[in-house]
């Protein structure tokens, strides 16, 4: 379970950072910019993904390994 939380956290972190890179540099990277219902909310969605990643890492850290 700990490894799954870490994997999901890593994916959320990467997608959040790529979404922020897209918003500020207009490079076409990441998943956030490809979702039509997030038009105009890319920065908020990307920040939410980064916060979610931090929460997933914290949850993974609180789990026992094994």
N, CA, C and O of each residue as an XYZ file, in Angstrom:
264
protein
N       0.827     -1.191      0.000
C       0.000      0.000      0.000
C       0.871      1.255      0.000
O       0.554      2.248     -0.655
N       1.977      1.191      0.748
C       2.865      2.348      0.817
C       3.437      2.669     -0.565
O       3.520      3.834     -0.953
N       3.831      1.631     -1.302
C       4.404      1.856     -2.633
C       3.364      2.404     -3.599
O       3.692      3.225     -4.456
N       2.116      1.964     -3.475
C       1.051      2.486     -4.326
C       0.813      3.966     -4.053
O       0.652      4.753     -4.986
N       0.791      4.347     -2.780
C       0.612      5.759     -2.436
C       1.771      6.600     -2.953
O       1.572      7.717     -3.431
N       2.984      6.061     -2.855
C       4.143      6.791     -3.360
C       4.095      6.933     -4.878
O       4.449      7.982     -5.416
N       3.662      5.888     -5.565
C       3.553      5.949     -7.017
C       2.500      6.971     -7.441
O       2.746      7.788     -8.329
N       1.335      6.925     -6.809
C       0.281      7.903     -7.130
C       0.732      9.326     -6.796
O       0.427     10.265     -7.531
N       1.451      9.482     -5.698
C       1.982     10.798     -5.346
C       2.974     11.307     -6.370
O       2.969     12.487     -6.719
N       3.826     10.412     -6.851
C       4.805     10.805     -7.860
C       4.120     11.232     -9.156
O       4.486     12.240     -9.760
N       3.119     10.451     -9.579
C       2.394     10.785    -10.805
C       1.678     12.132    -10.651
O       1.712     12.962    -11.560
N       1.030     12.348     -9.501
C       0.336     13.619     -9.271
C       1.323     14.781     -9.243
O       1.030     15.855     -9.768
N       2.485     14.574     -8.637
C       3.495     15.634     -8.580
C       4.004     15.983     -9.974
O       4.102     17.158    -10.328
N       4.323     14.978    -10.751
C       4.828     15.225    -12.109
C       3.777     15.946    -12.948
O       4.099     16.911    -13.642
N       2.526     15.491    -12.895
C       1.475     16.125    -13.686
C       1.208     17.558    -13.219
O       0.942     18.438    -14.037
N       1.277     17.791    -11.911
C       1.092     19.146    -11.393
C       2.192     20.088    -11.840
O       1.925     21.222    -12.239
N       3.426     19.619    -11.773
C       4.554     20.452    -12.206
C       4.489     20.690    -13.712
O       4.727     21.807    -14.173
N       4.172     19.656    -14.478
C       4.058     19.842    -15.930
C       2.916     20.789    -16.283
O       3.020     21.554    -17.242
N       1.836     20.744    -15.521
C       0.739     21.681    -15.748
C       1.161     23.114    -15.485
O       0.782     24.023    -16.223
N       1.941     23.318    -14.438
C       2.447     24.670    -14.156
C       3.433     25.123    -15.220
O       3.428     26.286    -15.621
N       4.281     24.206    -15.680
C       5.208     24.543    -16.771
C       4.427     24.970    -18.005
O       4.792     25.941    -18.668
N       3.354     24.249    -18.316
C       2.536     24.616    -19.476
C       1.905     25.996    -19.306
O       1.900     26.797    -20.240
N       1.384     26.268    -18.139
C       0.698     27.541    -17.918
C       1.642     28.732    -18.043
O       1.243     29.794    -18.520
N       2.895     28.559    -17.615
C       3.809     29.697    -17.600
C       4.731     29.767    -18.809
O       5.290     30.828    -19.087
N       4.907     28.655    -19.544
C       5.795     28.674    -20.703
C       5.082     28.317    -21.995
O       5.649     28.487    -23.075
N       3.839     27.822    -21.909
C       3.033     27.415    -23.058
C       3.645     26.257    -23.834
O       3.370     26.081    -25.021
N       4.482     25.463    -23.155
C       4.907     24.194    -23.738
C       3.728     23.253    -23.645
O       2.968     23.315    -22.678
N       3.558     22.409    -24.594
C       2.424     21.488    -24.606
C       2.829     20.178    -23.938
O       3.064     19.169    -24.603
N       2.906     20.214    -22.608
C       3.267     19.035    -21.819
C       2.240     18.848    -20.721
O       1.587     19.803    -20.301
N       2.100     17.639    -20.265
C       1.229     17.361    -19.132
C      -0.185     17.008    -19.516
O      -0.605     17.192    -20.658
N      -0.909     16.501    -18.548
C      -2.276     16.047    -18.755
C      -3.297     17.150    -18.496
O      -4.366     17.146    -19.106
N      -2.999     18.075    -17.625
C      -3.966     19.096    -17.225
C      -4.409     19.932    -18.420
O      -5.591     20.251    -18.541
N      -3.499     20.285    -19.288
C      -3.857     21.138    -20.425
C      -4.650     20.395    -21.484
O      -5.243     21.029    -22.356
N      -4.679     19.075    -21.434
C      -5.416     18.277    -22.412
C      -6.875     18.030    -22.016
O      -7.672     17.583    -22.841
N      -7.223     18.315    -20.771
C      -8.582     18.091    -20.298
C      -9.412     19.347    -20.544
O      -9.137     20.401    -19.970
N     -10.411     19.235    -21.383
C     -11.193     20.391    -21.816
C     -11.956     21.083    -20.702
O     -12.107     22.305    -20.726
N     -12.443     20.321    -19.718
C     -13.240     20.945    -18.665
C     -12.399     21.767    -17.694
O     -12.950     22.445    -16.827
N     -11.068     21.719    -17.825
C     -10.198     22.529    -16.968
C      -9.728     23.808    -17.649
O      -8.852     24.497    -17.127
N     -10.297     24.132    -18.805
C      -9.900     25.358    -19.507
C     -10.107     26.565    -18.606
O     -11.201     26.781    -18.084
N      -9.058     27.345    -18.429
C      -9.120     28.528    -17.585
C      -8.795     28.251    -16.130
O      -8.638     29.181    -15.339
N      -8.692     26.976    -15.770
C      -8.399     26.607    -14.384
C      -7.132     25.767    -14.284
O      -6.960     25.017    -13.323
N      -6.257     25.885    -15.254
C      -5.055     25.065    -15.302
C      -4.127     25.271    -14.124
O      -3.575     24.310    -13.587
N      -3.951     26.518    -13.718
C      -3.064     26.791    -12.585
C      -3.634     26.193    -11.306
O      -2.911     25.586    -10.515
N      -4.931     26.369    -11.111
C      -5.564     25.842     -9.899
C      -5.503     24.316     -9.863
O      -5.226     23.725     -8.819
N      -5.761     23.688    -11.001
C      -5.713     22.231    -11.071
C      -4.295     21.722    -10.834
O      -4.105     20.703    -10.170
N      -3.308     22.417    -11.368
C      -1.926     22.001    -11.199
C      -1.475     22.148     -9.751
O      -0.801     21.268     -9.215
N      -1.841     23.246     -9.124
C      -1.509     23.436     -7.712
C      -2.220     22.389     -6.859
O      -1.647     21.872     -5.900
N      -3.462     22.079     -7.204
C      -4.202     21.048     -6.473
C      -3.515     19.692     -6.615
O      -3.477     18.926     -5.653
N      -2.976     19.380     -7.784
C      -2.252     18.132     -7.970
C      -0.977     18.086     -7.143
O      -0.634     17.040     -6.591
N      -0.276     19.200     -7.052
C       0.939     19.238     -6.231
C       0.587     19.048     -4.757
O       1.277     18.317     -4.046
N      -0.473     19.693     -4.297
C      -0.916     19.534     -2.905
C      -1.369     18.093     -2.655
O      -1.071     17.523     -1.606
N      -2.082     17.510     -3.607
C      -2.493     16.114     -3.492
C      -1.281     15.199     -3.405
O      -1.270     14.249     -2.622
N      -0.268     15.481     -4.199
C       0.955     14.679     -4.156
C       1.607     14.745     -2.783
O       2.047     13.724     -2.254
N       1.671     15.938     -2.203
C       2.258     16.068     -0.871
C       1.447     15.297      0.169
O       2.013     14.685      1.074
N       0.123     15.331      0.036
C      -0.732     14.582      0.958
C      -0.535     13.076      0.778
O      -0.524     12.335      1.761
N      -0.381     12.623     -0.452
C      -0.145     11.198     -0.690
C       1.211     10.765     -0.145
O       1.336      9.673      0.408
N       2.217     11.604     -0.294
C       3.527     11.282      0.280
C       3.461     11.219      1.803
O       4.079     10.350      2.418
N       2.719     12.129      2.406
C       2.566     12.116      3.864
C       1.822     10.869      4.321
O       2.175     10.268      5.336
N       0.792     10.481      3.574
C       0.040      9.273      3.920
C       0.922      8.030      3.754
O       0.853      7.105      4.563
N       1.733      8.014      2.727
C       2.633      6.867      2.516
C       3.672      6.788      3.628
O       4.039      5.700      4.070
N       4.134      7.937      4.068
C       5.149      7.956      5.124
C       4.587      7.469      6.447
O       5.312      6.889      7.255
N       3.306      7.699      6.674
C       2.701      7.292      7.945
C       2.387      5.793      7.978
O       2.141      5.236      9.047
N       2.393      5.147      6.824
C       2.131      3.696      6.760
C       3.375      2.925      7.141
O       4.494      3.377      6.900
N       3.182      1.773      7.729
C       4.296      0.893      8.032
C       4.791      0.267      6.741
O       3.996     -0.086      5.870
N       6.096      0.131      6.618
C       6.618     -0.556      5.447
C       6.507     -2.062      5.675
O       6.725     -2.571      6.774
N       6.164     -2.740      4.601
C       6.075     -4.196      4.764
C       4.818     -4.775      4.256
O       4.621     -5.988      4.334
